Amino acid sequence: MAARDGKEAPLPKSVALLWGLGGSGARGPKRGLSLDQIVEAAIAVADEEGFGALSMSRVAERLGFTTMSLYRYVDNKDSLLELLSDRAVGLPPDIAAGTPWRTALETWAWAEFHAIRRHPWWLDIPMQRPPVGPNSMAWLENALVGLAETRIPDSLKLQLVLNLSLYVVGRVRFLKDLTGGGEGEEYSTVLERVLDPEQYPELTKAIGQQVFGNEINWEEMDFSFALDRLLDGYAQFLDTQSG
């Protein structure tokens, strides 16, 4: 971004940190700490204690440093959260060149699904702006490469990728909220006890076929089913565009 005098405006501090352009944090006499250590410690705190426990002071305590020591590397908690958001999702899957677009996007979507579920607190990070970190950009690039051979404009390819990612994030958020409730009987058992087969005949039949039963991983089954239908739509759209 250029300023009015023709000079580039400085990058936001968090963006500079994400891309390794924020300096080494070596001001002052304290040494023996790094930005990577801070981010990894923050991830460990969130994994073990939940997002609500995450604070600059808690991360500093885990590392054995003072809170002020952390501010030599990251200017505030918001910047730390941007670093966490990018680091926690890791790198995208390795998809071989020439992989058919549908296989590539299916592999990509499942990888994002599992990446977020490894750190479900990632969904609790407030999003101040669209992701701009190197890992996030690697995921986008990876999916766009999967669509490289399709004959549609690059802008549409990006829309398809972003729509797919929103589907994945929404599904994982739903599962997180659904499975984060209290104790009680299994969902299917509760429904069987309260549903009147005469009033809800079709639903009763579906429940009787144990759609929600423990013998199957319905969370992944449901994700897979809806992902297939989404990609069916993509296939029809791409055929239309190609035609």
C-alpha positions, 0 to 999 in steps of 0.5 A: 500500500502506497502513502501519498508521498509515494512511499510504502506505508508500513505493514501492520505489526502483526502482518510483519510478524507473520511473515518474519519481517518484524525483527528479532525481538532482541531489544534489551538484555533478556535473551533465550526466548523466541517468537516461535517459542511464544507461539508454540507455548500459546498453542499448548496453553489453548490445547490444554486449558482452552481458549479462555485461559489464553493470555500473555501472562499465562504464556509467559508463566509457561515459558518461565519469563515475565509478561513484559519479556513477551512484549519484546517479540509481540506487541499485544495479544491481538497480534499473538492471536493472529500468529496463532490463527495461522500457525495452528492450521499448519501447512496444506496437504501434499497433492500431486501435480495432475491430480483431478480437480475433484480429488484435489479439492476433496483431499484439501477439504478433509485436510482442513477439516482435520486440521481445525479439529486438532485445535478446536479452540481455533474457531474461538479466535476473533477474526479481525480481517481475512487471514493473511499469514503464510500458512493461510496463503499456502492453503489457498495456493494449494487449492488453486493449484488443484483447480489450475486445469479447469477452464474458468477465470482465476477469480472464479477459482478463488471464489470456489476455494473460499466457498469450500473453506467456509463450508469446512469451517462452518461444519467444524464449528457446528460439530464443536458446538453440538458436541460441547454440550452437557451429559445425557442420553444419546440423541437417537435414544431421546428422540425414540422416547419422545417422537410419536410415530403417527405424527412423525412417521418419516423421522421415526423411520430414519431414527429407526435406521440409526442415522445417529447411532454410535456404530458409525462415525456420523460426524465424518459421514455427514461431512463426507455426504455434504462435501460430495453434494457440494462438489457435485454442484462444483462439477455442474458449474464447471461443466456449464462454464466450460461449455 
